[in-house]
Amino acid sequence: MTAAHVHGREGCLDLLERLSEYLDGDLDPSVRAAIEGHFSDCEPCVAFLRSLRNTVAHVGELPRPSLPEDLRRACLETYERRCREG
């Protein structure tokens, strides 16, 4: 970390606002490069990214709960009705 960078200030907050887009690969290459530059200078943000990636991976491994049949049916009926009303 350079002397000019202090973790938790504006650069870190800007990064957090774009982190989901960064992980999804939905950023303009120049913005992505700026974020990666930030990571090269901010170990706490790198640690947060690592933790977030681990969390996403673990949540993705959880079994999906099934909805009770009556709730599933009610959701589908509501969706179909709103599509018709359009």
Stockholm file with secondary structure:
# STOCKHOLM 1.0

chainA/1-86         MTAAHVHGREGCLDLLERLSEYLDGDLDPSVRAAIEGHFSDCEPCVAFLRSLRNTVAHVGELPRPSLPEDLRRACLETYERRCREG
#=GR chainA/1-86 SS CCTTCCTTSHHHHHHHHHHHHHHHTCSCHHHHHHHHHHHTTCHHHHHHHHHHHHHHHHHHHSCCCCCCHHHHHHHHHHHHHHHHHC
#=GC SS_cons        CCTTCCTTSHHHHHHHHHHHHHHHTCSCHHHHHHHHHHHTTCHHHHHHHHHHHHHHHHHHHSCCCCCCHHHHHHHHHHHHHHHHHC
//
